[in-house]
Amino acid sequence: MAELVDVLPQHRFNQDDLATYLANALPEVTAPFTIRQFQGGQSNPTYQITDAANRRYVLRKKPPGAILPSAHAVEREYAVMHALGPTGVPVPNMRVLCEDPAIIGTPFYVMDYVDGRVLIDIKLVDLPKDERAGYYMAMADGLAALHRVDWRGVGLETYGKPDNYVSRQVHRWTKQYLASEPEKNPDMEALLEWLPANLPPEESPTIAHGDFRLGNLMFAHEGPKLLAILDWELSTIGNPLSDLAYLCSFYHLPHDGAPFRGLGGLDLQEAGIPDETALIKRYCEQVGRPYPPPNFNYYLAFSSFRSAAIGQGVYDRSRRGNAADARAHLYMDMVRTCARIGWETAQAK
């Protein structure tokens, strides 16, 4: 996982109060224990607990301070992973959810630590060329496994609104984009008109992860075995093709872009990476649906639009001096690139 550091000053809490709580709620976590923080981009502070028997667990909590009512919903993350535990979808084993902010200042949950590795580089340059295709197929299989789950059958009937998912997403990200005082951008302005005017027929809803990509997956230390799907903060009941399109969006981002690099312009055969068609066919085969998925260009265009809207928000915070990412100024390039790709995709036959 991400690098471990001493707990950051702004994310400290009373460890004695946590120990008292765990002694009752999780007596198998034996005191004394040590706590370190995972360094990285998590919006919800995440910690490793190592107990007296050298067993490792992960604690994830809401950040301190005032937050929006629906933001940083660790309760929802716990609910979906707890529900998925018996299904075979790779998720960490959930241990306990504490919704009482009096214990350590905010609600939190504890789950088992998964001993694996998170791969960041979409080109997998640190892996042998003949192994790379296996990781891509494992991503397709993992997403298909998630989308096959009977979400009502595992108790997630109230986890999200299954109807009009894409329409609501278009509205949400349009609102957020316009609120971030964007520069004039003909591609984004065209997408703002095209997306709501060309909504595809609704798909049968599934659990939608919302951020299914390489950096949110944990693999075994050796080989392309998917051990855990991580970071469920954007998950809901929604449209499965939105997840698939987001996974495929990296085929369209330029391989030499910033701040995020994709696979666009790369010789995929030389790189040992399956092309987009192979990935989509593998997903369709595993989930049991015909290839190609209907209206897939729409979902790709929307995915690029959403990425542009997110990038605009990061850039806006950078302008105001409160962005957490030191590369935030680079996000303006990302906005322009994603907007261009999105509008080109929308116009493609």
C-alpha positions in Angstrom: 0.0 0.0 0.0 1.0 3.6 0.3 4.0 4.7 2.3 3.6 4.7 6.1 4.5 7.8 8.1 4.1 9.0 11.6 0.5 10.2 12.2 0.2 13.7 10.8 -0.4 16.5 13.4 -3.8 17.4 11.9 -4.9 13.8 11.9 -3.9 12.8 15.5 -6.5 11.4 17.9 -6.6 9.9 21.4 -5.1 6.5 21.0 -5.9 5.5 24.6 -9.6 6.1 23.9 -9.3 3.9 20.8 -7.6 1.2 22.8 -10.4 1.2 25.4 -13.0 0.9 22.6 -11.2 -1.9 20.8 -10.8 -3.8 24.0 -14.5 -4.3 24.0 -15.4 -4.2 20.3 -12.4 -6.2 19.0 -10.7 -8.0 21.8 -8.6 -9.9 19.3 -6.7 -6.6 18.7 -4.4 -6.9 21.7 -2.8 -3.9 23.3 -0.3 -2.3 23.3 -0.4 -1.4 19.6 1.3 1.1 17.4 -0.4 3.3 14.8 1.1 4.8 11.7 -0.6 6.7 8.9 -0.8 5.8 5.2 0.6 8.7 3.2 -1.1 9.5 0.0 -4.2 10.9 -1.6 -6.9 9.4 0.7 -9.6 12.0 1.5 -10.4 9.9 4.5 -7.3 9.5 6.8 -6.2 5.9 6.9 -4.0 4.2 9.5 -2.2 0.9 10.1 -2.7 -0.6 13.5 -0.1 -3.2 14.6 -1.1 -5.0 17.8 1.0 -6.8 20.4 0.9 -10.0 18.4 2.2 -8.2 15.4 -1.1 -8.6 13.6 -2.0 -5.7 11.3 -5.3 -3.9 10.8 -6.4 -0.8 9.0 -8.5 2.0 10.5 -10.2 4.5 8.2 -12.0 7.6 9.6 -13.6 10.8 8.5 -11.3 13.8 8.5 -11.6 16.3 11.4 -13.4 19.6 11.1 -16.6 20.7 9.3 -17.5 18.6 6.3 -20.5 18.4 4.0 -23.2 16.0 5.3 -22.8 13.5 2.4 -19.0 13.7 2.2 -16.4 11.3 3.5 -19.1 8.7 4.3 -17.0 6.0 5.9 -20.3 4.4 7.0 -21.2 3.7 3.3 -17.7 2.4 2.5 -18.1 -0.1 5.4 -21.6 -1.1 4.4 -20.7 -2.0 0.8 -17.5 -3.9 1.6 -19.3 -5.7 4.5 -22.0 -6.7 2.1 -19.6 -7.9 -0.6 -17.5 -10.0 1.8 -19.4 -13.3 1.3 -19.8 -12.7 -2.5 -16.3 -13.5 -3.7 -15.6 -10.0 -4.8 -12.1 -9.2 -3.5 -12.5 -6.7 -0.6 -10.8 -6.5 2.8 -12.5 -8.3 5.7 -14.5 -5.7 7.7 -14.2 -5.9 11.5 -16.2 -3.1 13.1 -17.9 0.2 12.4 -18.0 2.9 15.1 -20.4 5.7 14.3 -19.9 7.4 17.7 -17.7 10.5 17.2 -17.0 10.7 20.9 -14.5 7.9 20.7 -11.7 9.4 18.4 -13.5 12.5 17.2 -15.2 11.1 14.0 -16.8 7.9 12.9 -14.4 5.2 11.8 -14.1 1.6 10.8 -11.5 -1.2 11.3 -10.8 -3.8 8.7 -8.1 -6.5 8.1 -4.9 -5.4 6.6 -4.3 -6.9 3.1 -0.7 -7.8 2.3 -0.3 -6.9 -1.3 0.9 -4.2 -3.7 -0.8 -1.3 -5.4 0.5 -0.6 -8.9 0.4 3.1 -10.0 1.9 3.2 -13.5 -0.8 2.2 -16.0 2.0 1.1 -18.4 3.3 -1.5 -15.8 6.8 -0.7 -16.8 8.2 -2.3 -13.6 6.7 -5.7 -14.6 7.9 -8.2 -17.1 6.3 -7.6 -20.5 4.8 -11.1 -20.7 3.0 -10.6 -17.4 1.3 -7.3 -18.1 -1.7 -8.6 -20.0 -2.7 -10.7 -17.0 -3.1 -7.6 -14.9 -5.4 -6.0 -17.4 -7.5 -9.1 -17.6 -7.6 -9.3 -13.8 -9.0 -5.8 -13.8 -11.7 -6.7 -16.3 -12.6 -9.8 -14.3 -12.7 -7.9 -11.0 -15.1 -5.3 -12.4 -17.3 -8.0 -13.9 -17.4 -9.8 -10.6 -18.6 -6.7 -8.9 -21.3 -6.0 -11.5 -22.6 -9.6 -11.3 -23.5 -9.2 -7.6 -27.2 -9.2 -6.8 -27.1 -5.9 -4.8 -30.6 -6.4 -3.4 -29.8 -9.9 -2.4 -26.8 -8.8 -0.3 -28.8 -6.1 1.6 -27.9 -3.0 -0.4 -31.5 -2.1 -1.4 -31.1 1.4 0.1 -27.5 2.0 -0.9 -28.3 4.3 -3.8 -31.0 5.5 -6.2 -30.9 3.0 -9.1 -32.9 5.1 -11.6 -31.7 7.9 -13.9 -28.1 7.4 -12.7 -26.4 8.9 -15.8 -28.8 11.8 -15.9 -28.1 12.6 -12.3 -24.3 12.2 -12.8 -24.3 14.6 -15.8 -26.3 17.2 -13.7 -24.0 16.8 -10.7 -20.7 17.2 -12.6 -22.1 20.0 -14.7 -23.0 21.9 -11.5 -19.6 21.3 -10.0 -17.8 22.3 -13.1 -19.7 25.6 -13.5 -19.2 26.4 -9.9 -15.4 26.3 -10.2 -15.2 29.4 -12.5 -13.8 27.6 -15.6 -12.1 29.3 -18.4 -13.8 29.5 -21.8 -13.5 26.0 -23.3 -15.5 25.2 -26.5 -15.1 21.5 -26.0 -16.6 21.5 -22.5 -19.3 23.9 -23.6 -20.2 21.5 -26.4 -20.3 18.6 -24.0 -22.5 20.5 -21.6 -25.1 20.7 -24.3 -24.5 17.2 -25.9 -24.5 15.0 -22.8 -28.0 15.8 -21.4 -29.5 15.9 -25.0 -28.2 12.4 -25.8 -28.8 10.3 -22.7 -28.8 6.6 -23.6 -31.5 4.2 -22.5 -31.0 3.0 -18.9 -29.0 -0.1 -18.1 -29.9 -2.6 -15.5 -28.4 -1.1 -12.3 -25.5 -2.8 -10.5 -23.2 -1.8 -7.7 -21.0 1.0 -9.3 -17.6 1.5 -7.7 -17.3 5.0 -9.2 -13.4 5.1 -9.3 -12.4 1.7 -10.6 -8.8 2.0 -11.8 -5.4 0.5 -11.4 -4.4 2.7 -8.4 -7.4 1.5 -6.4 -6.7 -2.1 -6.7 -4.4 -4.3 -4.7 -2.6 -7.3 -6.2 -0.6 -10.2 -4.8 3.2 -9.5 -4.5 3.7 -12.0 -7.3 1.5 -12.5 -10.2 -1.8 -10.8 -11.4 -4.0 -12.1 -8.6 -6.5 -9.3 -7.5 -6.6 -9.3 -3.7 -8.7 -6.2 -2.9 -10.7 -3.4 -4.5 -10.1 -0.3 -2.5 -11.5 3.2 -2.0 -15.3 2.9 -2.2 -16.0 6.5 -1.4 -17.8 7.2 -4.7 -19.7 3.8 -4.8 -23.5 3.6 -5.2 -26.1 1.7 -7.2 -25.7 2.9 -10.7 -24.8 2.1 -14.3 -22.2 -0.6 -14.9 -21.0 0.9 -18.2 -20.0 4.1 -16.4 -17.5 2.0 -14.4 -16.3 0.2 -17.6 -15.9 3.4 -19.5 -13.8 5.0 -16.7 -11.5 2.0 -16.7 -11.2 2.3 -20.5 -10.7 6.1 -20.4 -7.0 5.5 -19.8 -6.6 4.1 -23.3 -7.5 7.6 -24.5 -5.4 9.8 -22.3 -2.0 10.6 -23.8 0.9 8.4 -22.5 3.1 11.4 -22.0 0.5 13.7 -20.4 0.3 15.2 -17.0 -0.6 15.0 -14.2 -2.0 11.6 -15.2 -0.6 9.5 -18.0 -2.6 7.1 -20.1 -2.0 4.7 -23.0 -2.9 7.0 -25.9 -0.3 6.9 -28.6 1.6 4.0 -27.1 2.4 0.9 -29.1 0.3 -1.5 -27.0 1.5 -4.7 -28.7 5.2 -3.7 -28.1 4.3 -2.8 -24.5 2.6 -6.2 -23.9 -0.7 -4.5 -23.0 -4.1 -5.7 -24.5 -6.0 -3.1 -26.5 -9.3 -1.6 -25.4 -11.3 -4.0 -27.5 -9.7 -7.0 -25.8 -10.4 -5.5 -22.4 -14.0 -4.8 -23.2 -14.6 -8.2 -24.7 -13.1 -9.9 -21.6 -15.4 -7.9 -19.4 -18.5 -8.6 -21.5 -17.6 -12.3 -21.5 -17.2 -12.4 -17.7 -20.3 -10.4 -16.9 -22.4 -12.3 -19.5 -23.5 -9.6 -21.9 -23.1 -9.2 -25.7 -20.2 -7.3 -27.2 -20.0 -4.4 -28.0 -21.9 -2.6 -25.1 -24.5 -0.3 -26.5 -23.9 3.5 -26.6 -20.4 3.0 -25.3 -19.0 6.1 -26.9 -21.5 8.1 -24.8 -20.1 6.6 -21.5 -16.5 7.3 -22.7 -17.4 10.9 -23.5 -19.1 11.3 -20.1 -16.1 9.8 -18.4 -13.8 12.3 -20.0 -16.2 15.1 -19.1 -16.3 14.0 -15.5 -12.5 13.8 -15.3 -12.3 17.4 -16.7 -14.8 18.6 -14.2 -12.8 17.0 -11.3 -9.6 18.5 -12.7 -11.2 21.9 -12.9 -12.2 21.7 -9.3 -8.7 20.8 -8.2 -7.3 23.7 -10.3 -9.8 26.1 -8.8 -8.7 25.1 -5.3 -5.1 25.7 -6.4 -5.9 29.2 -7.5 -7.5 29.9 -4.1 -4.4 28.5 -2.4 -5.9 25.5 -0.6 -5.3 22.5 -2.9 -3.6 19.5 -1.3 -1.9 18.4 -4.5 1.4 20.2 -5.3 0.8 19.5 -9.0 -2.6 21.2 -9.0 -1.6 23.8 -11.5 -1.1 21.0 -14.0 -4.7 20.1 -13.8 -5.6 22.9 -16.2 -3.8 20.9 -18.9 -5.8 17.8 -17.9 -9.1 19.8 -18.1 -8.3 20.8 -21.7 -7.1 17.4 -22.7 -10.1 15.5 -21.2 -12.5 18.0 -22.7 -11.0 17.6 -26.1 -11.0 13.8 -25.9 -14.6 13.9 -24.6 -15.9 16.0 -27.4 -14.0 14.0 -30.1 -15.5 10.8 -28.6 -19.0 12.2 -28.6 -18.7 13.0 -32.3 -17.2 9.6 -33.2 -19.5 7.2 -35.1 
